[in-house]
């Protein structure tokens, strides 16, 4: 393997989607080929190659209102702990600075310890949950379709900036559904190994739980969902219904933290394409 000091970063293109997918499969992430093609066509993705093999990546996806998201920070097993991920994130930060954008990312606990010294500060604590199949017998509730435009507006109120091109991409895919039950609304989409629920917005944790239960009983799993840790009643309801917490992760913002929007979602789908 090459000396770390002499490793060159390259900018990747859409033709690199299959190689990127192999990295996320190795990491047991839920991304599919469509996620990689979208990021490579709409964002800036940096990589490291060992000969013809892609061994590491990091992506920057611009949003509106001066924001962008860093995701797909992946390093194949025998190239880890050599500072490559830090170099790739630095490349994304430099690209964001040139565009006048503030960068966000979702970090594992190990990642958060790396990104903190780079200038990232914590915002939300999140939990990734998985459900193999719903438990118990319940009456199947009727789900209604929901307007994409209204969903985008609600997402913007919760996130604090517009993600319309990302949500439009997700909603337009085969297998995606935008559903409502009472005051609760959610987007569901297919991943590589599981369906993903989120973003999900609701007025109460009860209505959020009712919508999640109706969704998982309307289609065969497994399912993934990312929940805000501070929504304790929602998390407790999920685990009581058979959901298993797989891992924690931390949403972080580069620079000083700002006030979060008053309306926090009960469940969020991070743009990490998890």
C-alpha positions in Angstrom: 0.0 0.0 0.0 1.1 3.5 -0.7 2.6 5.9 1.9 -0.2 8.0 3.4 1.7 11.3 2.6 1.7 10.4 -1.1 -1.9 9.4 -1.4 -3.8 11.5 -3.9 -7.4 12.6 -3.6 -9.4 12.5 -6.8 -12.9 13.8 -7.7 -15.2 11.0 -8.7 -17.9 10.8 -11.4 -21.2 8.9 -11.9 -19.3 6.0 -13.4 -17.8 5.4 -9.9 -21.2 4.5 -8.4 -20.6 0.7 -8.5 -17.2 1.1 -6.7 -18.8 3.4 -4.1 -21.6 0.9 -3.5 -19.0 -1.8 -2.7 -17.6 0.4 0.0 -21.0 1.0 1.6 -21.8 -2.7 1.4 -18.5 -3.5 3.2 -19.6 -1.1 5.9 -23.0 -2.7 6.1 -24.7 0.5 5.3 -28.1 0.7 3.6 -27.3 2.8 0.5 -28.2 1.5 -2.9 -27.0 2.3 -6.4 -29.5 5.1 -6.9 -28.1 6.9 -3.8 -24.6 6.8 -5.2 -25.7 8.0 -8.6 -27.6 10.9 -7.1 -24.7 12.1 -5.0 -22.2 11.7 -7.8 -24.3 13.7 -10.2 -25.6 16.4 -7.8 -22.7 16.7 -5.3 -18.9 16.7 -5.2 -17.5 13.4 -4.2 -13.8 12.9 -3.4 -12.0 9.5 -3.4 -8.8 7.7 -3.0 -7.7 4.8 -5.3 -5.2 2.0 -4.8 -4.5 1.3 -8.4 -7.9 0.8 -10.0 -9.6 0.0 -6.7 -11.6 2.8 -4.9 -10.6 2.5 -1.2 -12.1 5.7 0.3 -14.8 8.3 -0.3 -16.4 11.5 1.1 -19.3 13.5 -0.5 -20.5 17.1 -0.3 -24.1 17.7 -1.3 -25.1 21.5 -1.5 -28.4 22.6 -0.1 -30.1 26.0 -0.2 -29.6 28.9 2.3 -25.9 28.4 2.4 -25.9 24.8 3.7 -24.4 21.5 2.6 -24.1 18.0 3.8 -21.1 15.7 4.1 -21.8 12.0 3.8 -20.5 8.7 2.5 -17.3 9.0 4.6 -16.0 5.5 3.9 -12.6 3.8 4.1 -12.1 0.2 3.3 -10.9 -1.9 6.2 -7.1 -2.2 5.5 -6.8 1.5 4.8 -8.3 2.8 8.0 -6.6 4.7 10.9 -4.2 6.4 8.5 -5.8 9.8 8.4 -7.5 9.3 5.1 -11.1 10.1 6.3 -9.8 13.3 7.9 -8.2 14.3 4.6 -11.4 13.6 2.7 -13.5 15.6 5.1 -11.1 18.5 4.9 -11.4 18.4 1.1 -15.2 18.6 1.5 -14.9 21.5 3.9 -12.6 23.3 1.5 -15.1 22.8 -1.3 -17.9 24.1 1.0 -15.9 27.2 1.9 -15.2 28.0 -1.7 -19.0 27.8 -2.3 -19.8 29.8 0.8 -21.6 26.9 2.4 -21.9 25.7 6.0 -21.3 21.9 6.3 -23.3 19.4 8.3 -22.8 15.7 8.9 -24.1 12.7 10.9 -21.3 11.1 12.9 -20.8 7.8 14.7 -19.4 8.2 18.3 -15.9 7.4 16.9 -16.4 9.9 14.0 -17.6 12.6 16.4 -14.3 12.5 18.2 -12.5 13.0 14.9 -14.8 15.8 13.6 -14.9 17.8 16.8 -11.2 19.0 16.5 -11.9 19.8 12.8 -14.4 22.5 14.0 -17.8 20.6 14.0 -20.1 21.1 17.0 -23.0 18.8 18.1 -26.6 19.6 17.4 -29.0 16.6 17.6 -28.4 13.2 19.1 -30.0 10.5 17.0 -30.6 6.7 17.2 -30.8 4.3 14.3 -33.5 1.6 14.9 -34.3 -1.6 13.0 -37.5 -3.7 12.8 -37.6 -7.1 11.3 -41.4 -7.5 11.4 -44.2 -5.9 13.5 -45.2 -7.7 16.7 -48.7 -8.4 17.9 -52.0 -8.2 16.1 -53.5 -4.8 15.4 -56.2 -3.3 13.1 -54.6 -2.1 9.9 -55.2 1.6 9.6 -55.9 3.2 6.2 -53.0 5.4 5.0 -53.4 8.4 2.7 -51.1 9.9 0.1 -49.5 13.2 0.9 -48.5 16.2 -1.2 -44.8 16.5 -2.0 -45.0 20.3 -1.9 -46.5 20.3 1.6 -44.0 17.7 2.8 -41.1 19.8 1.5 -42.5 22.8 3.4 -42.8 20.8 6.6 -39.3 19.4 6.3 -37.9 22.9 5.7 -39.6 24.1 8.9 -38.0 21.3 10.9 -34.5 21.3 9.3 -34.2 25.1 9.0 -33.2 24.9 5.3 -34.6 23.6 2.1 -33.9 20.0 1.0 -36.4 19.9 -1.9 -34.1 18.4 -4.5 -33.2 15.5 -2.2 -36.8 14.9 -1.1 -38.0 15.1 -4.7 -35.3 12.6 -5.7 -36.4 10.2 -2.9 -40.1 10.6 -3.6 -39.7 10.0 -7.3 -38.1 6.6 -6.9 -39.9 3.3 -7.6 -41.0 1.9 -4.2 -41.1 5.3 -2.4 -44.3 6.4 -0.7 -45.4 9.7 0.9 -48.0 8.8 3.5 -50.2 10.4 6.2 -52.3 9.2 9.0 -54.1 12.0 11.0 -51.6 14.8 11.6 -48.5 12.5 11.0 -46.7 12.3 7.7 -43.7 10.3 6.5 -41.7 9.4 3.4 -40.7 5.8 3.0 -38.1 4.6 0.5 -36.2 1.4 -0.5 -32.6 0.9 0.7 -30.2 -1.9 -0.3 -31.2 -4.2 2.6 -34.2 -2.5 4.3 -37.0 0.1 3.8 -36.3 3.4 5.4 -39.0 5.5 7.2 -38.2 9.2 7.3 -38.5 12.1 7.5 -41.5 11.7 9.7 -43.4 14.7 11.2 -46.2 14.6 13.8 -47.8 16.7 16.5 -47.6 14.0 19.2 -45.6 10.9 19.8 -48.9 8.9 19.8 -49.7 10.0 16.2 -46.1 9.3 15.1 -46.2 5.8 16.6 -49.6 5.1 14.9 -48.2 6.1 11.5 -45.1 4.0 11.9 -47.2 1.0 13.0 -49.5 1.4 10.0 -46.6 1.7 7.6 -44.7 -1.4 8.8 -48.0 -3.4 8.6 -48.7 -2.3 5.1 -45.5 -3.8 3.5 -43.0 -6.5 4.4 -39.9 -5.4 6.2 -37.2 -5.1 7.4 -37.4 -1.4 8.3 -34.9 1.3 9.4 -35.8 4.6 11.1 -33.6 7.4 12.6 -35.2 8.9 15.7 -34.3 12.1 17.7 -33.0 10.9 21.1 -34.8 13.6 23.0 -38.2 12.3 21.9 -38.1 9.7 24.7 -41.8 8.7 24.5 -41.5 8.0 20.8 -38.3 5.9 21.3 -39.9 4.0 24.2 -43.0 3.3 22.1 -40.8 2.0 19.2 -38.8 -0.3 21.3 -42.0 -1.6 23.0 -43.3 -2.4 19.5 -40.2 -4.5 18.7 -37.8 -1.9 17.2 -34.1 -2.5 18.2 -31.7 0.4 18.6 -28.7 -0.5 16.4 -26.5 2.5 17.1 -26.3 6.1 18.2 -25.1 8.9 16.0 -24.6 12.6 16.3 -25.7 15.4 14.0 -23.0 18.0 13.8 -22.6 21.5 12.2 -19.3 23.1 11.2 -18.7 26.2 13.3 -20.9 27.6 16.0 -24.2 26.0 16.7 -27.4 28.0 16.0 -30.9 27.7 17.5 -32.7 24.7 16.2 -36.2 25.1 14.6 -39.0 24.9 17.2 -40.7 22.0 15.4 -38.4 19.0 15.8 -39.3 15.8 13.8 -40.1 12.7 15.8 -38.0 10.8 13.2 -35.6 12.1 10.7 -33.9 10.6 7.6 -30.4 12.1 7.5 -29.0 12.9 4.1 -26.3 10.4 4.9 -28.4 8.0 2.8 -28.2 5.5 5.6 
